[in-house]
């Protein structure tokens, strides 16, 4: 059996990333480590009992290519009980969301918003 152990994201600013992923999205910090040899931070967040979100805080990397999209990871998607409720919550925290729509194939509600570095994040019922 294969499960996802972690998802790694390169972020440009430590405080912005922590505020967004931990404080606003609610993923608790497991550990924070400064790596002097790389002059960066590695911050591990808990998604659930078996999956972590790794934030690598690195300055000076190129911005994400979003139009046209490049090959590789397209977006992250998280399941929520109610997309409408989560959108209201996110927007009160200053995180703009796209209009809620129905997934073409499943008929479930979904929408997108972006992290501080422009990574698309989907919430899906």
Backbone bond lengths (Angstrom), bond angles and torsions (degrees), N, CA, C in turn:
res aa  C-N    CA-C-N  psi(-1)  N-CA   C-N-CA  omega(-1)  CA-C   N-CA-C  phi
1 X - - - 1.453 - - 1.525 109.37 -
2 X 1.311 116.54 138.57 1.457 122.25 177.28 1.522 108.53 -118.69
3 X 1.340 115.85 130.49 1.463 122.79 175.77 1.516 108.66 -125.95
4 X 1.308 116.70 161.85 1.459 120.53 175.58 1.527 108.40 -78.02
5 X 1.326 116.94 125.16 1.455 122.09 176.25 1.520 110.45 -86.96
6 X 1.350 116.36 -49.06 1.457 119.54 179.27 1.520 110.90 -154.72
7 X 1.313 114.78 162.90 1.459 124.04 173.79 1.523 105.38 -122.19
8 X 1.329 117.37 130.94 1.462 121.40 -177.49 1.522 110.10 -109.26
9 X 1.337 115.13 134.16 1.455 121.73 179.61 1.522 108.36 -129.29
10 X 1.328 117.09 133.06 1.462 121.53 174.16 1.520 107.56 -91.25
11 X 1.318 116.00 125.07 1.466 122.92 -178.22 1.527 109.14 -119.29
12 X 1.332 115.89 154.66 1.460 119.32 -176.71 1.525 113.66 -90.89
13 X 1.330 118.06 -29.40 1.461 120.56 -175.40 1.520 110.65 -132.94
14 X 1.324 115.84 126.53 1.471 122.34 -175.82 1.531 112.33 -59.44
15 X 1.325 118.04 -54.12 1.469 120.43 -175.84 1.523 112.05 -64.91
16 X 1.324 117.72 -39.43 1.469 121.00 178.38 1.531 110.36 -63.98
17 X 1.327 117.03 -42.13 1.465 121.11 179.88 1.527 111.03 -66.17
18 X 1.339 117.34 -45.69 1.471 120.67 178.40 1.524 111.35 -62.81
19 X 1.320 116.58 -43.69 1.460 120.06 178.79 1.521 110.56 -59.49
20 X 1.314 117.43 -46.27 1.462 121.87 -176.62 1.524 112.19 -69.18
21 X 1.340 116.78 -56.92 1.466 120.26 -171.97 1.534 113.47 -77.76
22 X 1.325 117.92 -36.81 1.463 119.57 -177.28 1.522 111.81 -92.53
23 X 1.321 117.62 -54.75 1.466 119.74 -175.13 1.523 113.19 -74.03
24 X 1.334 117.19 -44.52 1.471 119.64 -176.25 1.525 113.09 -85.35
25 X 1.346 118.05 -45.98 1.465 119.58 179.56 1.517 112.42 -83.99
26 X 1.342 117.49 -19.48 1.462 120.61 172.15 1.514 116.75 90.24
27 X 1.335 118.47 16.61 1.457 119.76 177.36 1.527 108.99 -84.34
28 X 1.341 118.19 117.26 1.467 120.63 -176.48 1.533 112.36 -69.72
29 X 1.324 115.03 145.81 1.467 122.01 177.93 1.525 108.73 -75.42
30 X 1.320 116.30 129.47 1.465 122.77 174.82 1.525 109.05 -91.42
31 X 1.340 115.30 -48.19 1.462 120.84 -179.18 1.521 109.66 -159.41
32 X 1.340 114.45 152.29 1.467 121.88 174.55 1.514 107.35 -127.81
33 X 1.314 116.34 130.22 1.463 120.35 -179.63 1.519 110.46 -134.91
34 X 1.333 115.15 125.70 1.458 120.33 172.31 1.517 107.69 -87.59
35 X 1.326 117.02 129.96 1.463 121.74 179.89 1.530 108.13 -108.08
36 X 1.330 114.58 98.69 1.462 120.71 -174.65 1.527 112.02 -59.56
37 X 1.334 116.29 -39.27 1.468 119.92 -177.31 1.533 112.12 -64.24
38 X 1.318 117.19 -21.86 1.469 121.66 178.96 1.531 112.60 -111.51
39 X 1.324 115.81 -8.00 1.459 121.84 -176.36 1.533 110.87 53.28
40 X 1.344 114.87 48.93 1.463 119.76 177.73 1.523 110.31 -144.34
41 X 1.308 115.51 171.45 1.465 122.96 175.98 1.514 108.94 -111.38
42 X 1.330 116.47 143.88 1.464 123.37 170.77 1.522 105.64 -121.40
43 X 1.310 115.97 116.42 1.460 121.36 -177.44 1.525 108.29 -119.59
44 X 1.330 116.64 123.98 1.461 122.02 -179.74 1.522 109.72 -102.35
45 X 1.327 115.70 129.84 1.458 122.61 179.14 1.524 109.27 -118.49
46 X 1.315 116.92 149.57 1.465 122.89 179.65 1.526 109.71 -90.16
47 X 1.325 117.32 120.64 1.470 121.57 172.15 1.521 109.11 -87.81
48 X 1.343 115.31 -51.32 1.472 121.35 176.91 1.529 107.58 -154.19
49 X 1.315 117.75 -165.90 1.467 121.05 -175.15 1.524 113.90 -62.96
50 X 1.335 117.97 -22.51 1.462 118.75 -175.90 1.530 114.24 -125.29
51 X 1.312 118.32 -0.64 1.463 120.31 -174.56 1.522 111.13 -129.10
52 X 1.335 115.14 135.86 1.456 121.79 178.56 1.520 110.31 -118.24
53 X 1.307 115.22 157.91 1.454 123.27 173.27 1.522 106.41 -113.76
54 X 1.335 117.08 118.75 1.458 121.94 179.64 1.521 108.65 -99.22
55 X 1.320 115.67 123.72 1.457 121.01 175.16 1.512 108.10 -105.60
56 X 1.311 117.36 122.58 1.451 123.19 173.94 1.517 106.71 -105.00
57 X 1.319 117.10 116.92 1.453 121.46 -178.80 1.522 107.73 -96.82
58 X 1.334 115.26 108.79 1.462 121.90 -175.58 1.516 109.01 -133.84
59 X 1.312 116.34 125.37 1.463 120.09 177.44 1.522 110.58 -87.94
60 X 1.321 115.84 149.09 1.453 120.53 172.23 1.513 116.15 88.77
61 X 1.318 119.12 2.67 1.461 120.38 177.40 1.527 109.87 -78.47
62 X 1.327 117.81 156.55 1.467 119.30 178.71 1.530 110.99 -66.54
63 X 1.330 115.24 153.16 1.469 120.66 177.66 1.526 109.91 -68.29
64 X 1.314 115.42 155.77 1.459 122.76 178.12 1.526 110.52 -63.36
65 X 1.318 116.39 135.05 1.459 121.22 174.08 1.523 107.81 -81.33
66 X 1.327 117.09 120.36 1.463 118.20 -177.60 1.528 113.24 -123.07
67 X 1.336 117.49 -19.06 1.454 118.20 178.91 1.512 108.63 -150.96
68 X 1.305 120.69 105.06 1.461 124.33 1.78 1.527 110.64 -75.78
69 X 1.331 115.52 154.73 1.460 120.16 -179.95 1.527 110.27 -66.93
70 X 1.331 115.22 146.44 1.460 121.45 176.71 1.530 109.10 -96.60
71 X 1.327 116.57 164.18 1.461 120.40 175.43 1.517 109.71 -65.83
72 X 1.304 117.07 152.23 1.458 121.81 178.71 1.515 111.05 118.46
73 X 1.310 116.18 -160.77 1.462 121.55 -177.97 1.521 110.06 -56.44
74 X 1.317 117.17 128.04 1.462 121.63 -179.27 1.515 111.19 -90.87
75 X 1.338 117.53 -49.01 1.461 121.67 178.96 1.514 109.89 -165.30
76 X 1.328 115.68 167.74 1.462 122.40 171.51 1.513 107.48 -100.87
77 X 1.317 117.49 147.01 1.462 121.05 176.83 1.525 108.77 -131.45
78 X 1.330 115.45 130.68 1.462 121.70 177.96 1.515 109.29 -118.63
79 X 1.328 115.53 140.43 1.462 121.30 177.52 1.524 108.78 -84.70
80 X 1.328 115.49 135.93 1.462 122.32 175.68 1.523 108.40 -130.54
81 X 1.327 116.34 158.93 1.462 120.03 178.45 1.520 111.64 -69.60
82 X 1.338 116.71 -39.54 1.459 121.36 -178.84 1.522 109.41 -140.65
83 X 1.320 116.40 114.52 1.463 120.60 177.84 1.525 109.86 -63.11
84 X 1.326 117.22 -42.76 1.474 120.50 -178.58 1.528 111.22 -60.42
85 X 1.331 117.74 -44.46 1.469 120.89 178.47 1.526 111.36 -63.34
86 X 1.336 116.56 -44.37 1.467 120.43 -178.49 1.526 110.01 -66.10
87 X 1.328 118.88 -37.87 1.461 121.52 177.54 1.527 110.22 -61.92
88 X 1.331 117.46 -44.94 1.468 120.32 177.74 1.527 110.49 -59.11
89 X 1.326 116.56 -44.35 1.464 122.02 179.98 1.533 110.90 -62.88
90 X 1.332 117.46 -47.19 1.460 121.52 -179.49 1.523 111.34 -62.96
91 X 1.313 116.81 -43.43 1.459 119.99 -177.47 1.524 112.09 -68.13
92 X 1.344 118.18 -29.97 1.471 119.30 175.27 1.531 110.98 -69.75
93 X 1.347 116.87 -19.89 1.467 121.52 176.73 1.527 111.48 -93.30
94 X 1.330 116.86 6.76 1.459 120.55 178.19 1.515 114.79 84.02
95 X 1.327 117.53 18.88 1.465 121.52 178.26 1.528 107.85 -104.07
96 X 1.331 117.50 104.69 1.468 119.34 -179.67 1.524 111.65 -70.75
97 X 1.322 115.41 141.30 1.461 122.01 179.61 1.529 109.37 -119.30
98 X 1.319 114.93 152.34 1.461 119.80 172.67 1.530 108.15 -69.85
99 X 1.332 118.14 163.21 1.462 119.51 175.49 1.533 111.08 -59.05
100 X 1.310 116.70 143.72 1.469 121.83 177.57 1.519 107.82 -68.54
101 X 1.325 115.18 136.96 1.462 120.23 176.63 1.520 109.46 -139.01
102 X 1.304 116.69 173.26 1.469 122.32 178.33 1.522 109.35 -97.75
103 X 1.324 116.02 135.06 1.458 121.12 174.21 1.527 108.11 -60.46
104 X 1.317 116.10 129.88 1.466 121.93 -175.98 1.525 112.46 -57.91
105 X 1.315 117.21 -34.52 1.457 120.59 -173.57 1.525 113.88 -96.45
106 X 1.347 117.54 -35.27 1.470 120.07 -176.22 1.525 113.02 -100.88
107 X 1.327 116.90 -19.92 1.455 120.38 -176.28 1.522 113.51 77.12
108 X 1.339 117.83 5.01 1.461 121.67 -178.81 1.528 110.85 -84.41
109 X 1.338 116.50 151.31 1.458 121.36 177.92 1.518 110.39 -69.60
110 X 1.351 115.15 145.67 1.456 121.07 -178.83 1.518 109.32 -160.35
111 X 1.319 115.92 159.88 1.460 121.78 171.33 1.518 109.04 -162.12
112 X 1.332 115.03 174.78 1.460 121.95 -179.52 1.521 110.77 -127.16
113 X 1.325 114.97 153.48 1.461 123.81 168.00 1.521 105.44 -146.89
114 X 1.326 118.11 176.28 1.469 120.62 -175.57 1.522 111.09 -125.53
115 X 1.334 115.03 148.53 1.466 119.99 175.37 1.529 108.82 -78.43
116 X 1.341 119.08 176.10 1.465 120.64 -177.03 1.531 114.87 -58.84
117 X 1.332 117.99 -22.05 1.462 121.20 178.67 1.523 112.98 -101.33
118 X 1.328 117.48 8.79 1.458 121.23 175.08 1.525 115.64 91.68
119 X 1.343 118.74 4.83 1.460 120.62 177.60 1.534 109.12 -67.59
120 X 1.342 118.58 124.73 1.460 119.74 177.91 1.525 111.39 -69.53
121 X 1.310 115.88 135.37 1.467 122.26 176.03 1.516 107.69 -126.05
122 X 1.313 115.26 130.90 1.464 122.13 179.32 1.516 109.49 -105.23
123 X 1.323 116.52 143.16 1.467 120.70 167.02 1.527 105.43 -117.18
124 X 1.310 115.41 139.81 1.464 122.97 -169.33 1.534 108.15 -140.73
125 X 1.320 116.82 138.08 1.473 119.56 176.18 1.518 109.62 -83.09
